[in-house]
Structure formats: structure tokens, C-alpha cells
């Protein structure tokens, strides 16, 4: 005579959700991990809104990972684990490709990016989900433990939640592949950069002065697409949130920043020379330079990030994430001391040099400011006077009166 089925075995056969005291299974853990990876993808989708194709991919991945994970947890079907394996393996494969070579056919991933905290955790959760799902499927009845689901759920949450928070403030470093501005209509003849075309009262003026305490609105600038506007606003927003971690210049010094000794100009730059030629761009957690304003009491007020691109990126090939809103510049007239650790500005020379004996000119790194305080020429303004740097010969100096402070 066959034994009568127990309530637990009947529920398992029917595919009912597991009770709170049901055994912990490896396929169930795979489901939890997949849900965690999907949650990180969902959090990251909004920060990539300037690239609609990439944002949609993140939304689809999030839905698939969460859906497959929940099905595995609730349905208790072995074949649900196969779906978890396939989806997460595909997601991890795409992540690896974007970190190793870039993905030319996805807008926003054309250029290789450095791994960041959020995407690394998301990938780790995906790898773990795929491995757990595969082993759980092959050894479904052997991989069970007595215990409660709370512990694995808390572990996954402890990994996913910080990654979600980081993803919601992460800057997509290489927002566009290297772009030749000479071919773009937005920059033809430098017309869109003229200050007069964008003064307050312009018939196209729809935006408002940049105020860091208010929601960011950089609309109304001629020749700027909605995607470029969204990218520029995103960069300002993330910088406002994350850059204040460097408010104390002593914290910056401890991280490897050194003053270039230009405080007498009214703004003092601290540069982390080791961070310039890496592959992390436009990241307030990893800025190449910080700008402080010396105060009457001797303190320094953090006012801006100065993001710098590697020396291999020419001024004509900077990422076009903000269109005409953002005017990059170089410094090819500054002569520095030869201090190997903390070089300082010694003198100013003509464009391209030469520098006096005992001083040296560094590569003309393309750079742009993002101000976390109001500026009369808008959130991407260059410094005035000598510190303004050099721009392409066919462009006019940009002063964004439309979004500048009064």
C-alpha cells in the first residue's frame, strides 16, 4: 500500500508557495539572487534615461530577472531554475562585454566602461543566481536544508540595497562614444555657443537660472536635444549629491589630491594626478580635480568639480553628453613645477609654450566644470580670466545667461 500524501508533499506537487518552515533549497536561493539582480537593474534604469535604448534594456532585464526569480520562489518548479540560469547568464555576458570592449550597437555602451560598485554587485548576484540555479536543477532533491528563508533573503538584501542606492546616483561615465563636433549641426561655426544667442529674454528661453537648491531645469537652450538635456541635468544632479563628500579639503588630500597653488586667483584647484589617465570619467566619487574657494577665515569652500578626460581624448573628441550646454576646454598655457608628487602652477605662457627652464607643461587634458553653487554663466561655466582655458578656435566663449545666476 502506498503511503498517504502529507500536506507538505501535496503542496509541493501542486506547485503551491512554500510554507515559512519549508526547507531552504538551492533553486529558491537562485530565485532570491535573481530578484536582487533585477532590483539593481531597475534602480539603474532611470539614471540612464538619456539613452532610451539602454534604459529599456535595463527595464526588460529587471522584469525578466525579477519575474523568473519570483516564479522559482513561488512555483517551486524545477524548470523555473533553467529560466533563471539563462536570463542571468545573458545579463552577466552583456555586462562583461561592456566592460571589456564596449557594445557598438547599443547607444550609450559604445565605449568600454570601468566596473563600478553597483554594476559589479549586480553582476555578482547574476553569476551566483545562474550557478545556484544550474546546480539546483541538476540536484533538485539533494540541495535542501532545514532552516528559515529569512537568512538568505537578508543576505541578498544586504548586497542589493546598497547597490540600488549607488545605481540611483551613478553617472554613466561614457555617455556617448567619441564624437566629432565638426560634423554636428549643434556646433556648426560655433553659433550655438554664443552668449548673445542665449541671453535672458531670448524667445526660446524656457529654462530658469541654475539654483542648486531647486530642481534642475536646463531646458530652452537652442540646438540641445532632449537626450542631451537629460544627460546634462543628470550629471549636475549626481554631482550635487555626491561631490560634497570632498567638502573638507583634508579628506581630499588623504585620497591623493594636491593643490596646484592657484588660490590667489580666488579659486584653488586640487588635482588627483593618478586619476586623470584612468577609465573613470565624469564620476563625483572619482573626480580628477576639485575646485575650492578660499574664504576670509582661511577655510576653503568646495564649489565645483573639474572633470578631466585622459590625455588620449582630444578636445575635438570629447563625449557629447550635453551638446551645446557643455563647452569643454583645455589648458595649454600653464607651466608647472617639476615636483613629481604635487606640481604647482609656476607661470603662464603663450598657448603651447615654451615654458621657462625648470618648469614643464602637461598634456592638454580636456576638462569641464560642474558647479555645485550658483554661477553667473551656468552650471558648466569655465573659470573667468586666465583660468578659463582654451576652447576650439571656431567657437565663442560660452556664458549660459539663460541658466546663469542673476
PETA-V313060 format. One record per backbone hydrogen bond with DSSP energy under -1.0 kcal/mol. NH is the residue of the N-H (numbers start at 0). CO is the residue of the C=O. Records with the same first field share a line. If there is no record, write none. Layout:
NH=CO + CO
This chain:
9=5
10=6
11=7
12=8
13=9
15=10
21=18
23=144
25=142
28=24
29=25
30=26
31=27
32=28
33=29
34=30
35=31
36=32
37=33
38=34
39=35
40=36
41=37
42=38
43=39
44=40
47=44
48=45
50=47
54=50
55=51
56=52
57=53
58=54
59=55
60=56
61=57
62=58
63=59
64=60
65=61
66=62
67=63
68=64
69=65
70=66
71=67
72=68
73=69
74=70
79=76
80=77
82=78
83=79
84=80
85=81
86=82
87=83
88=84
89=85
90=86
91=87
92=88
93=89
94=90
95=91
96=92
97=93
98=94
99=95
100=96
101=96
102=108
105=102
108=105
112=97
119=115
120=116
121=117
122=118
123=119
124=120
125=121
126=122
127=123
128=124
129=125
130=126
131=127
132=128
133=129
134=130
135=131
136=132
137=133
138=134
142=138
143=141
144=23
152=148
153=149
154=150
155=151
156=152
157=153
158=154
159=155
160=156
162=158
163=159
164=160
165=161
166=162
167=163
168=165
172=170
174=172
180=315
182=179
183=180
186=183
187=184
189=186
190=187
192=189
193=190
197=194
201=198
204=201
207=216
209=402
213=210
223=220
228=224
229=225
230=226
231=227
232=228
233=229
234=230
235=231
236=232
237=233
238=234
239=235
240=236
241=237
242=238
244=241
245=242
246=243
250=247
251=247
252=248
253=249
254=250
255=252
256=251
257=270
259=268
264=261
265=262
267=291
269=289
270=257
271=287
274=271
285=282
289=269
290=303
291=267
292=300
294=298
297=294
300=292
302=290
303=290
304=369
305=288
306=367
308=365
312=309
316=313
320=318
324=321
325=322
328=366
329=389
334=346
335=359
336=343
344=259
345=334
346=334
348=332
351=331
352=349
358=355
359=335
364=362
366=328
367=306
369=304
370=378
371=302
377=374
380=377
386=383
387=384
389=329
394=391
399=376
400=398
404=374
